[in-house]
Amino acid sequence: MNYLATFWRTLLDILPIVTIIFGFQYLVIRKPVKRLAQVLIGFLMVWVGLSLFLVGLEQALFPMGELMASQLTASQFLPELAEGTQRHWRDYYWVYLFAFTMGASTTLAEPSLVAVSIKAGEISGGTINPLMLRIAVALGMALGITLGTWRIVMGWPLHWFIFTAYLLVIVQTLRSPRSIVPLAFDSGGVTTSTITVPIIVALGLGLASAIPGRSPLMDGFGMIALACLFPIISVMGYAQIAQWLGTRYSLANKHKQR
């Protein structure tokens, strides 16, 4: 891999952002940038960090995701087939388990989700537990990715799953506590970020390439869409369960007082 080319492409991607920020600062606001040296050093760190991150994706995450998908779907690894029979979707149970555990673990380590959960806990005055919020999002992400791998194995159209998931989201939005709805939608967005997206894409493409009859372009993509939707469902579901338990607890206390 050409490291200099990666650094150069990353610099070209960052330059428009830097130009807009400094252009507004000096031409519109017309005030000098406070701590200019610190800001410039920060932009330098962003440039170097993004470049190294892209190098890491190409050398580690993408190859490992595709390698795991090909190994877990290899005929030597899967259960033996009787002569004249076709492989069943249950034969890929190790793929589903890998997708579930990988989705949950990468989500728990996602920096964007950590930041959002901490802020949600601070603003809510402690009523929202940051750890429980991250666990709810992680379970949703894990279920979404697992469903995405099952869809690739089955070869079913993506729009069936998206339509059903959106119907469930709409129903939950109408029945969930209003305070949790915006946070649930934001949680679904921040979950698919720097750590999770490369692994999800690599796993989907590798799985679609390894299973006969699947197209990497048609079947390999679409997992990120499910990964965005299911955390919304899980967070609102967590809020609905918490609300139901709270209501039940208050009714039980009232009954005891009588």
C-alpha positions in Angstrom: 0.0 0.0 0.0 1.3 3.5 -0.9 1.4 5.4 2.4 2.2 8.7 0.8 -0.8 8.4 -1.5 -3.0 7.7 1.4 -1.7 10.7 3.3 -2.1 12.9 0.2 -5.7 11.8 -0.4 -6.6 12.4 3.3 -5.1 15.9 3.1 -7.3 16.6 0.1 -10.3 15.4 2.0 -9.6 17.6 5.0 -8.6 20.8 3.1 -12.3 21.8 2.2 -13.2 21.6 5.9 -10.3 23.7 7.0 -10.9 26.2 4.2 -14.6 26.6 5.2 -13.8 27.0 8.9 -11.0 29.5 8.5 -12.9 31.3 5.7 -15.9 31.9 7.9 -13.7 32.8 10.9 -11.7 35.5 9.0 -14.1 36.6 6.3 -17.5 36.4 8.0 -16.9 36.6 11.7 -13.7 38.6 11.1 -12.0 37.6 14.4 -8.7 35.9 14.9 -8.7 32.2 15.9 -8.1 31.7 19.6 -5.2 29.5 20.4 -4.3 29.2 16.7 -1.2 27.1 17.3 -3.3 24.5 19.3 -5.9 24.4 16.5 -3.3 23.8 13.8 -1.7 21.1 15.8 -5.2 19.5 16.3 -5.8 19.6 12.5 -2.4 18.0 12.0 -3.3 15.2 14.4 -6.6 14.7 12.6 -4.8 14.4 9.3 -2.2 11.9 10.6 -4.8 9.9 12.6 -7.2 9.6 9.7 -4.4 8.5 7.3 -3.2 5.9 9.7 -6.8 4.7 10.3 -7.3 4.2 6.6 -4.0 2.3 6.4 -5.2 0.1 9.3 -8.5 -0.6 7.5 -6.8 -1.7 4.3 -4.2 -3.9 6.1 -6.2 -5.3 9.0 -10.0 -4.8 9.3 -11.1 -5.4 5.7 -8.8 -8.4 5.2 -9.8 -10.0 8.5 -13.5 -9.5 8.0 -13.3 -11.1 4.6 -11.0 -13.8 5.9 -13.4 -14.7 8.7 -16.4 -14.8 6.4 -14.6 -17.1 3.9 -13.3 -19.4 6.7 -16.7 -19.7 8.4 -18.4 -20.6 5.1 -15.7 -23.0 3.8 -17.0 -26.5 3.0 -14.4 -28.0 5.2 -15.6 -26.1 8.2 -19.4 -26.4 7.7 -21.2 -29.7 8.6 -20.9 -32.4 6.0 -23.7 -32.8 3.5 -25.3 -36.0 2.4 -25.0 -36.8 -1.3 -27.7 -34.9 -3.4 -28.8 -32.6 -0.6 -28.5 -28.8 -0.4 -27.0 -26.8 2.4 -29.5 -25.4 4.9 -29.3 -22.0 6.5 -28.8 -23.5 9.9 -25.5 -24.8 8.8 -24.1 -21.3 9.0 -24.7 -20.9 12.7 -21.1 -20.0 13.4 -21.5 -17.1 11.0 -24.5 -15.8 13.0 -22.7 -16.2 16.3 -19.6 -14.4 14.9 -21.8 -11.6 13.6 -23.7 -11.2 16.9 -20.6 -11.1 19.1 -18.7 -8.9 16.7 -21.6 -6.5 16.4 -22.0 -6.3 20.2 -18.3 -5.9 21.0 -17.5 -3.3 18.4 -20.6 -1.2 19.4 -19.6 -1.2 23.1 -16.2 0.1 22.0 -17.6 2.7 19.6 -16.2 6.2 20.7 -19.2 8.1 19.3 -21.7 6.0 21.3 -19.6 6.4 24.4 -19.7 10.1 24.0 -23.5 10.2 23.4 -24.3 7.9 26.3 -22.2 10.0 28.7 -23.9 13.2 27.6 -27.3 11.6 27.8 -26.6 10.5 31.4 -25.4 14.0 32.4 -28.4 15.9 30.8 -31.0 13.4 32.1 -29.8 14.0 35.7 -28.9 10.3 36.1 -32.3 8.9 34.9 -30.5 7.4 31.8 -27.8 4.9 32.7 -25.0 5.3 30.1 -23.9 1.7 30.5 -27.4 0.3 30.0 -27.9 2.6 27.0 -24.7 1.2 25.4 -25.8 -2.3 26.2 -29.2 -1.7 24.6 -27.6 -0.2 21.5 -25.1 -3.1 21.3 -27.9 -5.7 21.4 -29.7 -3.9 18.7 -26.6 -3.7 16.6 -25.8 -7.4 17.1 -29.3 -8.4 16.1 -29.2 -6.2 13.0 -25.9 -7.6 11.8 -27.0 -11.2 12.6 -30.2 -10.6 10.6 -28.1 -9.1 7.8 -25.9 -12.2 7.6 -29.0 -14.4 7.6 -30.5 -12.4 4.8 -27.3 -12.9 2.7 -27.4 -16.6 3.4 -31.0 -16.8 2.4 -30.6 -14.5 -0.6 -33.8 -12.6 0.2 -34.3 -8.9 -0.9 -33.2 -6.2 1.4 -36.4 -4.1 1.1 -38.5 -6.7 2.8 -36.4 -6.4 6.0 -36.1 -2.5 5.7 -39.9 -2.1 5.3 -40.7 -4.4 8.2 -38.1 -2.7 10.5 -39.4 0.8 9.7 -43.0 -0.3 10.4 -41.8 -1.5 13.8 -39.9 1.8 14.4 -43.0 3.8 13.6 -45.1 1.8 16.0 -42.5 2.1 18.7 -42.1 5.8 18.1 -45.8 6.3 18.7 -45.8 4.3 21.9 -42.5 5.1 23.5 -41.7 7.8 26.0 -41.2 11.1 24.1 -38.0 11.9 25.8 -36.3 8.7 24.6 -37.3 8.9 20.9 -34.7 11.5 19.7 -32.0 9.7 21.7 -32.9 6.3 20.1 -32.6 7.7 16.6 -29.3 9.4 17.4 -28.0 6.2 18.9 -28.8 4.3 15.7 -26.8 6.9 13.8 -23.7 7.2 15.9 -23.4 3.4 16.3 -22.4 3.0 12.6 -19.1 4.9 12.9 -15.4 4.4 12.7 -15.0 0.9 14.3 -18.2 -0.9 13.3 -18.7 0.2 9.7 -15.5 -1.3 8.2 -16.0 -4.6 9.9 -19.7 -4.8 8.9 -18.9 -4.0 5.3 -16.0 -6.5 5.2 -18.1 -9.2 6.7 -21.0 -8.6 4.3 -18.8 -8.5 1.2 -16.8 -11.5 2.3 -19.9 -13.5 3.1 -21.6 -12.7 -0.2 -18.4 -13.6 -2.1 -18.1 -16.9 -0.3 -21.6 -18.2 -0.7 -22.4 -19.6 -4.2 -25.1 -17.7 -6.1 -24.7 -14.4 -4.1 -23.6 -11.1 -5.6 -21.2 -8.9 -3.5 -22.8 -5.8 -5.0 -26.5 -6.9 -4.6 -26.2 -9.0 -1.4 -23.0 -7.8 0.3 -24.2 -4.3 1.0 -27.3 -3.4 3.1 -26.1 -4.6 6.5 -25.3 -1.1 7.6 -29.0 -0.1 7.0 -30.1 -2.9 9.3 -27.3 -2.0 11.8 -28.7 1.6 11.9 -32.3 0.5 12.4 -32.1 -2.1 15.1 -30.4 0.0 17.7 -33.3 2.4 17.4 -35.7 -0.5 18.0 -33.7 -1.8 21.0 -33.3 1.5 22.7 -37.0 2.3 22.4 -37.8 -1.2 23.5 -35.6 -0.8 26.5 -37.4 2.5 27.4 -40.8 0.8 27.0 -39.8 -2.0 29.3 -38.4 0.4 31.9 -41.6 2.4 31.7 -43.7 -0.7 32.1 -41.7 -1.9 35.0 -41.9 1.5 36.7 -45.7 1.7 36.2 -46.1 -1.8 37.6 -43.9 -1.0 40.6 -45.8 2.2 41.4 -49.1 0.4 41.1 -47.8 -2.4 43.5 -46.8 0.2 46.0 -50.2 1.9 45.9 -51.8 -1.5 46.4 -49.7 -2.2 49.4 -50.5 1.2 51.0 -54.2 0.5 50.8 
